[in-house]
Amino acid sequence: MKTKVLVTGANGQLGQTIKTLYNENDEGVQFVFTNKNELDITNLEETSDFFSKTKYDYCINCAAYTSVEQAEESIEIAFKINAEAVKNLAILCKKHKGKI
């Protein structure tokens, strides 16, 4: 049975790098790549529904609000993405016995 890995923020630089490396050599690991349109990790209910449909052994969170200047102006959005979304993933990984 393949190890299942959820990768959030798949359209970003880190997510794209993981996708490229996976396409070159999967080594018995099945990656599921999601972007913010497919999975809004800031929404606990939506993320919970997503996790309840499939068991993931690991979650690699590549989603982040990275623009420092914009983050200073959009504090609530940056906090929601960089803190609350990570908390949501941690809660759900623990609940579903996955690792983040």
ZALUMTI-388624 format. One record per residue: residue number from 1; residue in three letters; x, y, z of N, C-alpha, C in turn. Coordinates in steps of 0.001 Angstrom, whole numbers. Example, Ala and Ser with C-alpha at 12.3 -4.5 7.8 and 13.67 -1.06 7.14 Angstrom:
! ZALUMTI-388624
<keke roti="1" keke="Ala" n_xx="13190" n_yy="-5690" n_zz="7800" ca_xx="12300" ca_yy="-4500" ca_zz="7800" c_xx="13200" c_yy="-3300" c_zz="7800"/>
<keke roti="2" keke="Ser" n_xx="12850" n_yy="-2250" n_zz="7080" ca_xx="13670" ca_yy="-1060" ca_zz="7140" c_xx="12900" c_yy="30" c_zz="7870"/>
END
This chain:
! ZALUMTI-388624
<keke roti="1" keke="Met" n_xx="833" n_yy="-1174" n_zz="0" ca_xx="0" ca_yy="0" ca_zz="0" c_xx="887" c_yy="1250" c_zz="0"/>
<keke roti="2" keke="Lys" n_xx="569" n_yy="2187" n_zz="-873" ca_xx="1351" ca_yy="3399" ca_zz="-987" c_xx="1085" c_yy="4356" c_zz="167"/>
<keke roti="3" keke="Thr" n_xx="2107" n_yy="5048" n_zz="551" ca_xx="1970" ca_yy="6121" ca_zz="1524" c_xx="1299" c_yy="7288" c_zz="827"/>
<keke roti="4" keke="Lys" n_xx="274" n_yy="7880" n_zz="1471" ca_xx="-451" ca_yy="9006" ca_zz="872" c_xx="-11" c_yy="10303" c_zz="1546"/>
<keke roti="5" keke="Val" n_xx="338" n_yy="11272" n_zz="703" ca_xx="820" ca_yy="12561" ca_zz="1188" c_xx="-12" c_yy="13674" c_zz="557"/>
<keke roti="6" keke="Leu" n_xx="-602" n_yy="14502" n_zz="1408" ca_xx="-1323" ca_yy="15679" ca_zz="945" c_xx="-350" c_yy="16853" c_zz="917"/>
<keke roti="7" keke="Val" n_xx="-315" n_yy="17569" n_zz="-199" ca_xx="521" ca_yy="18759" ca_zz="-320" c_xx="-408" c_yy="19944" c_zz="-568"/>
<keke roti="8" keke="Thr" n_xx="-456" n_yy="20863" n_zz="398" ca_xx="-1259" ca_yy="22068" ca_zz="228" c_xx="-381" c_yy="23171" c_zz="-358"/>
<keke roti="9" keke="Gly" n_xx="-1020" n_yy="24151" n_zz="-978" ca_xx="-248" ca_yy="25230" ca_zz="-1595" c_xx="554" c_yy="24752" c_zz="-2785"/>
<keke roti="10" keke="Ala" n_xx="-24" n_yy="23846" n_zz="-3559" ca_xx="705" ca_yy="23179" ca_zz="-4638" c_xx="1089" c_yy="24100" c_zz="-5791"/>
<keke roti="11" keke="Asn" n_xx="498" n_yy="25278" n_zz="-5883" ca_xx="851" ca_yy="26183" ca_zz="-6979" c_xx="2037" c_yy="27083" c_zz="-6647"/>
<keke roti="12" keke="Gly" n_xx="2476" n_yy="27072" n_zz="-5408" ca_xx="3610" ca_yy="27897" ca_zz="-5003" c_xx="4927" c_yy="27257" c_zz="-5396"/>
<keke roti="13" keke="Gln" n_xx="6012" n_yy="27982" n_zz="-5134" ca_xx="7341" ca_yy="27529" ca_zz="-5533" c_xx="7717" c_yy="26193" c_zz="-4892"/>
<keke roti="14" keke="Leu" n_xx="7501" n_yy="26052" n_zz="-3592" ca_xx="7840" ca_yy="24802" ca_zz="-2913" c_xx="6946" c_yy="23656" c_zz="-3381"/>
<keke roti="15" keke="Gly" n_xx="5649" n_yy="23912" n_zz="-3497" ca_xx="4717" ca_yy="22888" ca_zz="-3972" c_xx="5064" c_yy="22406" c_zz="-5371"/>
<keke roti="16" keke="Gln" n_xx="5430" n_yy="23343" n_zz="-6252" ca_xx="5816" ca_yy="22979" ca_zz="-7620" c_xx="7097" c_yy="22150" c_zz="-7636"/>
<keke roti="17" keke="Thr" n_xx="8020" n_yy="22467" n_zz="-6753" ca_xx="9265" ca_yy="21701" ca_zz="-6671" c_xx="8984" c_yy="20267" c_zz="-6237"/>
<keke roti="18" keke="Ile" n_xx="8134" n_yy="20114" n_zz="-5230" ca_xx="7772" ca_yy="18761" ca_zz="-4771" c_xx="7086" c_yy="17998" c_zz="-5896"/>
<keke roti="19" keke="Lys" n_xx="6205" n_yy="18665" n_zz="-6614" ca_xx="5497" ca_yy="18022" ca_zz="-7730" c_xx="6478" c_yy="17565" c_zz="-8808"/>
<keke roti="20" keke="Thr" n_xx="7445" n_yy="18396" n_zz="-9137" ca_xx="8456" ca_yy="18036" ca_zz="-10142" c_xx="9261" c_yy="16826" c_zz="-9687"/>
<keke roti="21" keke="Leu" n_xx="9712" n_yy="16839" n_zz="-8450" ca_xx="10491" ca_yy="15714" ca_zz="-7928" c_xx="9658" c_yy="14434" c_zz="-7887"/>
<keke roti="22" keke="Tyr" n_xx="8392" n_yy="14549" n_zz="-7516" ca_xx="7505" ca_yy="13382" ca_zz="-7477" c_xx="7327" c_yy="12801" c_zz="-8870"/>
<keke roti="23" keke="Asn" n_xx="7144" n_yy="13673" n_zz="-9860" ca_xx="6944" ca_yy="13185" ca_zz="-11224" c_xx="8169" c_yy="12451" c_zz="-11751"/>
<keke roti="24" keke="Glu" n_xx="9331" n_yy="12788" n_zz="-11226" ca_xx="10566" ca_yy="12124" ca_zz="-11656" c_xx="10756" c_yy="10770" c_zz="-10977"/>
<keke roti="25" keke="Asn" n_xx="10217" n_yy="10608" n_zz="-9760" ca_xx="10451" ca_yy="9368" ca_zz="-9021" c_xx="9459" c_yy="9284" c_zz="-7859"/>
<keke roti="26" keke="Asp" n_xx="8464" n_yy="8431" n_zz="-7966" ca_xx="7428" ca_yy="8384" ca_zz="-6919" c_xx="7779" c_yy="7483" c_zz="-5738"/>
<keke roti="27" keke="Glu" n_xx="8701" n_yy="6552" n_zz="-5884" ca_xx="9183" ca_yy="5704" ca_zz="-4781" c_xx="8064" c_yy="5137" c_zz="-3905"/>
<keke roti="28" keke="Gly" n_xx="6942" n_yy="4782" n_zz="-4499" ca_xx="5866" ca_yy="4161" ca_zz="-3729" c_xx="5066" c_yy="5118" c_zz="-2886"/>
<keke roti="29" keke="Val" n_xx="5162" n_yy="6412" n_zz="-3180" ca_xx="4418" ca_yy="7427" ca_zz="-2440" c_xx="3404" c_yy="8069" c_zz="-3385"/>
<keke roti="30" keke="Gln" n_xx="2170" n_yy="8174" n_zz="-2921" ca_xx="1137" ca_yy="8839" ca_zz="-3710" c_xx="910" c_yy="10240" c_zz="-3149"/>
<keke roti="31" keke="Phe" n_xx="1201" n_yy="11243" n_zz="-3960" ca_xx="998" ca_yy="12624" ca_zz="-3555" c_xx="-332" c_yy="13129" c_zz="-4083"/>
<keke roti="32" keke="Val" n_xx="-1025" n_yy="13905" n_zz="-3271" ca_xx="-2237" ca_yy="14605" ca_zz="-3683" c_xx="-1928" c_yy="16087" c_zz="-3523"/>
<keke roti="33" keke="Phe" n_xx="-1930" n_yy="16811" n_zz="-4637" ca_xx="-1588" ca_yy="18223" ca_zz="-4640" c_xx="-2854" c_yy="19065" c_zz="-4684"/>
<keke roti="34" keke="Thr" n_xx="-2968" n_yy="20026" n_zz="-3766" ca_xx="-4128" ca_yy="20913" ca_zz="-3744" c_xx="-3672" c_yy="22366" c_zz="-3730"/>
<keke roti="35" keke="Asn" n_xx="-4493" n_yy="23208" n_zz="-4338" ca_xx="-4247" ca_yy="24640" ca_zz="-4266" c_xx="-5409" c_yy="25297" c_zz="-3522"/>
<keke roti="36" keke="Lys" n_xx="-5351" n_yy="26607" n_zz="-3355" ca_xx="-6368" ca_yy="27282" ca_zz="-2544" c_xx="-7760" c_yy="27213" c_zz="-3155"/>
<keke roti="37" keke="Asn" n_xx="-7863" n_yy="27015" n_zz="-4468" ca_xx="-9175" ca_yy="26878" ca_zz="-5096" c_xx="-9790" c_yy="25506" c_zz="-4840"/>
<keke roti="38" keke="Glu" n_xx="-8950" n_yy="24509" n_zz="-4681" ca_xx="-9419" ca_yy="23143" ca_zz="-4439" c_xx="-9642" c_yy="22858" c_zz="-2956"/>
<keke roti="39" keke="Leu" n_xx="-8862" n_yy="23518" n_zz="-2099" ca_xx="-8969" ca_yy="23304" ca_zz="-659" c_xx="-8569" c_yy="24574" c_zz="65"/>
<keke roti="40" keke="Asp" n_xx="-9539" n_yy="25186" n_zz="725" ca_xx="-9281" ca_yy="26395" ca_zz="1511" c_xx="-8958" c_yy="25965" c_zz="2933"/>
<keke roti="41" keke="Ile" n_xx="-7668" n_yy="25846" n_zz="3226" ca_xx="-7258" ca_yy="25339" ca_zz="4538" c_xx="-7545" c_yy="26327" c_zz="5660"/>
<keke roti="42" keke="Thr" n_xx="-7932" n_yy="27554" n_zz="5331" ca_xx="-8335" ca_yy="28505" ca_zz="6368" c_xx="-9752" c_yy="28224" c_zz="6848"/>
<keke roti="43" keke="Asn" n_xx="-10475" n_yy="27395" n_zz="6110" ca_xx="-11850" ca_yy="27032" ca_zz="6458" c_xx="-11825" c_yy="25645" c_zz="7112"/>
<keke roti="44" keke="Leu" n_xx="-11994" n_yy="25610" n_zz="8426" ca_xx="-11892" ca_yy="24344" ca_zz="9167" c_xx="-12930" c_yy="23328" c_zz="8708"/>
<keke roti="45" keke="Glu" n_xx="-14157" n_yy="23758" n_zz="8481" ca_xx="-15219" ca_yy="22823" ca_zz="8078" c_xx="-14908" c_yy="22198" c_zz="6717"/>
<keke roti="46" keke="Glu" n_xx="-14504" n_yy="23016" n_zz="5760" ca_xx="-14163" ca_yy="22507" ca_zz="4427" c_xx="-12972" c_yy="21550" c_zz="4496"/>
<keke roti="47" keke="Thr" n_xx="-11976" n_yy="21921" n_zz="5275" ca_xx="-10781" ca_yy="21088" ca_zz="5401" c_xx="-11108" c_yy="19780" c_zz="6118"/>
<keke roti="48" keke="Ser" n_xx="-11974" n_yy="19855" n_zz="7102" ca_xx="-12407" ca_yy="18651" ca_zz="7818" c_xx="-13129" c_yy="17695" c_zz="6877"/>
<keke roti="49" keke="Asp" n_xx="-14008" n_yy="18226" n_zz="6031" ca_xx="-14705" ca_yy="17396" ca_zz="5039" c_xx="-13706" c_yy="16730" c_zz="4097"/>
<keke roti="50" keke="Phe" n_xx="-12710" n_yy="17484" n_zz="3675" ca_xx="-11683" ca_yy="16973" ca_zz="2772" c_xx="-10926" c_yy="15814" c_zz="3422"/>
<keke roti="51" keke="Phe" n_xx="-10521" n_yy="15987" n_zz="4679" ca_xx="-9776" ca_yy="14948" ca_zz="5395" c_xx="-10639" c_yy="13726" c_zz="5678"/>
<keke roti="52" keke="Ser" n_xx="-11932" n_yy="13900" n_zz="5836" ca_xx="-12803" ca_yy="12763" ca_zz="6152" c_xx="-13004" c_yy="11843" c_zz="4949"/>
<keke roti="53" keke="Lys" n_xx="-12705" n_yy="12327" n_zz="3751" ca_xx="-12907" ca_yy="11534" ca_zz="2534" c_xx="-11728" c_yy="10617" c_zz="2214"/>
<keke roti="54" keke="Thr" n_xx="-10528" n_yy="11000" n_zz="2642" ca_xx="-9329" ca_yy="10227" ca_zz="2321" c_xx="-8377" c_yy="10255" c_zz="3504"/>
<keke roti="55" keke="Lys" n_xx="-7726" n_yy="9133" n_zz="3760" ca_xx="-6735" ca_yy="9038" ca_zz="4836" c_xx="-5373" c_yy="9421" c_zz="4271"/>
<keke roti="56" keke="Tyr" n_xx="-4764" n_yy="10435" n_zz="4865" ca_xx="-3424" ca_yy="10859" ca_zz="4477" c_xx="-2453" c_yy="10491" c_zz="5584"/>
<keke roti="57" keke="Asp" n_xx="-1330" n_yy="9898" n_zz="5195" ca_xx="-306" ca_yy="9559" ca_zz="6171" c_xx="480" c_yy="10801" c_zz="6586"/>
<keke roti="58" keke="Tyr" n_xx="642" n_yy="11700" n_zz="5630" ca_xx="1398" ca_yy="12929" ca_zz="5870" c_xx="731" c_yy="14106" c_zz="5176"/>
<keke roti="59" keke="Cys" n_xx="980" n_yy="15288" n_zz="5716" ca_xx="538" ca_yy="16535" ca_zz="5088" c_xx="1733" c_yy="17477" c_zz="5056"/>
<keke roti="60" keke="Ile" n_xx="2075" n_yy="17928" n_zz="3866" ca_xx="3138" ca_yy="18925" ca_zz="3704" c_xx="2449" c_yy="20237" c_zz="3352"/>
<keke roti="61" keke="Asn" n_xx="2530" n_yy="21188" n_zz="4265" ca_xx="1870" ca_yy="22473" ca_zz="4038" c_xx="2832" c_yy="23437" c_zz="3362"/>
<keke roti="62" keke="Cys" n_xx="2573" n_yy="23703" n_zz="2086" ca_xx="3375" ca_yy="24666" ca_zz="1328" c_xx="2622" c_yy="25983" c_zz="1152"/>
<keke roti="63" keke="Ala" n_xx="1433" n_yy="26075" n_zz="1705" ca_xx="632" ca_yy="27294" ca_zz="1588" c_xx="1146" c_yy="28331" c_zz="2579"/>
<keke roti="64" keke="Ala" n_xx="1315" n_yy="29550" n_zz="2104" ca_xx="1792" ca_yy="30615" ca_zz="2990" c_xx="1535" c_yy="31972" c_zz="2355"/>
<keke roti="65" keke="Tyr" n_xx="1367" n_yy="32945" n_zz="3200" ca_xx="1297" ca_yy="34343" ca_zz="2777" c_xx="2706" c_yy="34874" c_zz="2936"/>
<keke roti="66" keke="Thr" n_xx="3409" n_yy="35091" n_zz="1832" ca_xx="4845" ca_yy="35343" ca_zz="1903" c_xx="5274" c_yy="36779" c_zz="1618"/>
<keke roti="67" keke="Ser" n_xx="4381" n_yy="37601" n_zz="1134" ca_xx="4758" ca_yy="38983" ca_zz="841" c_xx="4805" c_yy="39794" c_zz="2134"/>
<keke roti="68" keke="Val" n_xx="5996" n_yy="40126" n_zz="2589" ca_xx="6166" ca_yy="40816" ca_zz="3868" c_xx="5468" c_yy="42171" c_zz="3859"/>
<keke roti="69" keke="Glu" n_xx="5653" n_yy="42936" n_zz="2803" ca_xx="5031" ca_yy="44258" ca_zz="2737" c_xx="3504" c_yy="44173" c_zz="2767"/>
<keke roti="70" keke="Gln" n_xx="2949" n_yy="43270" n_zz="1977" ca_xx="1496" ca_yy="43109" ca_zz="1956" c_xx="985" c_yy="42536" c_zz="3273"/>
<keke roti="71" keke="Ala" n_xx="1753" n_yy="41663" n_zz="3899" ca_xx="1339" ca_yy="41070" ca_zz="5174" c_xx="1208" c_yy="42144" c_zz="6243"/>
<keke roti="72" keke="Glu" n_xx="2062" n_yy="43157" n_zz="6187" ca_xx="1970" ca_yy="44251" ca_zz="7150" c_xx="705" c_yy="45068" c_zz="6959"/>
<keke roti="73" keke="Glu" n_xx="193" n_yy="45097" n_zz="5743" ca_xx="-1040" ca_yy="45826" ca_zz="5441" c_xx="-2278" c_yy="44934" c_zz="5561"/>
<keke roti="74" keke="Ser" n_xx="-2115" n_yy="43649" n_zz="5363" ca_xx="-3227" ca_yy="42687" ca_zz="5402" c_xx="-2995" c_yy="41698" c_zz="6540"/>
<keke roti="75" keke="Ile" n_xx="-2888" n_yy="42211" n_zz="7722" ca_xx="-2524" ca_yy="41409" ca_zz="8893" c_xx="-3495" c_yy="40252" c_zz="9114"/>
<keke roti="76" keke="Glu" n_xx="-4792" n_yy="40507" n_zz="9002" ca_xx="-5783" ca_yy="39450" ca_zz="9265" c_xx="-5657" c_yy="38303" c_zz="8271"/>
<keke roti="77" keke="Ile" n_xx="-5485" n_yy="38632" n_zz="7004" ca_xx="-5362" ca_yy="37588" ca_zz="5978" c_xx="-4073" c_yy="36791" c_zz="6183"/>
<keke roti="78" keke="Ala" n_xx="-2980" n_yy="37493" n_zz="6428" ca_xx="-1696" ca_yy="36812" ca_zz="6648" c_xx="-1778" c_yy="35885" c_zz="7856"/>
<keke roti="79" keke="Phe" n_xx="-2396" n_yy="36349" n_zz="8939" ca_xx="-2541" ca_yy="35523" ca_zz="10138" c_xx="-3421" c_yy="34303" c_zz="9858"/>
<keke roti="80" keke="Lys" n_xx="-4490" n_yy="34522" n_zz="9102" ca_xx="-5408" ca_yy="33427" ca_zz="8779" c_xx="-4688" c_yy="32323" c_zz="8000"/>
<keke roti="81" keke="Ile" n_xx="-3849" n_yy="32719" n_zz="7052" ca_xx="-3146" ca_yy="31735" ca_zz="6222" c_xx="-1951" c_yy="31121" c_zz="6952"/>
<keke roti="82" keke="Asn" n_xx="-1164" n_yy="31960" n_zz="7604" ca_xx="91" ca_yy="31487" ca_zz="8195" c_xx="-50" c_yy="30916" c_zz="9597"/>
<keke roti="83" keke="Ala" n_xx="-1187" n_yy="31146" n_zz="10256" ca_xx="-1361" ca_yy="30620" ca_zz="11618" c_xx="-2617" c_yy="29762" c_zz="11735"/>
<keke roti="84" keke="Glu" n_xx="-3763" n_yy="30328" n_zz="11451" ca_xx="-5011" ca_yy="29576" ca_zz="11627" c_xx="-5101" c_yy="28364" c_zz="10707"/>
<keke roti="85" keke="Ala" n_xx="-4673" n_yy="28506" n_zz="9470" ca_xx="-4724" ca_yy="27378" ca_zz="8535" c_xx="-3810" c_yy="26248" c_zz="8989"/>
<keke roti="86" keke="Val" n_xx="-2648" n_yy="26600" n_zz="9502" ca_xx="-1708" ca_yy="25587" ca_zz="10003" c_xx="-2307" c_yy="24889" c_zz="11214"/>
<keke roti="87" keke="Lys" n_xx="-2971" n_yy="25652" n_zz="12070" ca_xx="-3653" ca_yy="25054" ca_zz="13224" c_xx="-4722" c_yy="24069" c_zz="12746"/>
<keke roti="88" keke="Asn" n_xx="-5498" n_yy="24460" n_zz="11728" ca_xx="-6529" ca_yy="23565" ca_zz="11184" c_xx="-5909" c_yy="22254" c_zz="10705"/>
<keke roti="89" keke="Leu" n_xx="-4817" n_yy="22360" n_zz="9975" ca_xx="-4150" ca_yy="21153" ca_zz="9469" c_xx="-3626" c_yy="20293" c_zz="10612"/>
<keke roti="90" keke="Ala" n_xx="-3048" n_yy="20933" n_zz="11623" ca_xx="-2524" ca_yy="20180" ca_zz="12768" c_xx="-3642" c_yy="19442" c_zz="13501"/>
<keke roti="91" keke="Ile" n_xx="-4762" n_yy="20115" n_zz="13722" ca_xx="-5911" ca_yy="19493" ca_zz="14397" c_xx="-6395" c_yy="18283" c_zz="13613"/>
<keke roti="92" keke="Leu" n_xx="-6523" n_yy="18452" n_zz="12306" ca_xx="-7072" ca_yy="17372" ca_zz="11487" c_xx="-6079" c_yy="16230" c_zz="11290"/>
<keke roti="93" keke="Cys" n_xx="-4805" n_yy="16547" n_zz="11184" ca_xx="-3808" ca_yy="15473" ca_zz="11088" c_xx="-3823" c_yy="14641" c_zz="12371"/>
<keke roti="94" keke="Lys" n_xx="-3892" n_yy="15309" n_zz="13496" ca_xx="-3943" ca_yy="14583" ca_zz="14769" c_xx="-5204" c_yy="13716" c_zz="14838"/>
<keke roti="95" keke="Lys" n_xx="-6341" n_yy="14288" n_zz="14470" ca_xx="-7617" ca_yy="13570" ca_zz="14530" c_xx="-7604" c_yy="12334" c_zz="13621"/>
<keke roti="96" keke="His" n_xx="-6983" n_yy="12449" n_zz="12446" ca_xx="-6978" ca_yy="11365" ca_zz="11462" c_xx="-5671" c_yy="10561" c_zz="11480"/>
<keke roti="97" keke="Lys" n_xx="-4864" n_yy="10796" n_zz="12515" ca_xx="-3627" ca_yy="10035" ca_zz="12735" c_xx="-2624" c_yy="10183" c_zz="11601"/>
<keke roti="98" keke="Gly" n_xx="-2532" n_yy="11395" n_zz="11065" ca_xx="-1525" ca_yy="11715" ca_zz="10067" c_xx="-450" c_yy="12589" c_zz="10676"/>
<keke roti="99" keke="Lys" n_xx="596" n_yy="12815" n_zz="9969" ca_xx="1705" ca_yy="13666" ca_zz="10420" c_xx="1752" c_yy="14909" c_zz="9551"/>
<keke roti="100" keke="Ile" n_xx="2032" n_yy="16051" n_zz="10182" ca_xx="2153" ca_yy="17293" ca_zz="9435" c_xx="3609" c_yy="17692" c_zz="9397"/>
END
